């Protein structure tokens, strides 16, 4: 169960990071 939670949290964090990276240039411009 811990492994699944770690994988899910990692994917969620990665998706959030990608969204932030995509939103930063849009807001800057």
FENNOR-V796406 format. One line per field, one symbol per residue. ss: DSSP state (2 for helix, 1 for strand, 0 for the rest). Layout:
BEGIN
ss=???
END
This chain:
BEGIN
ss=02222222222222222222222222220
END
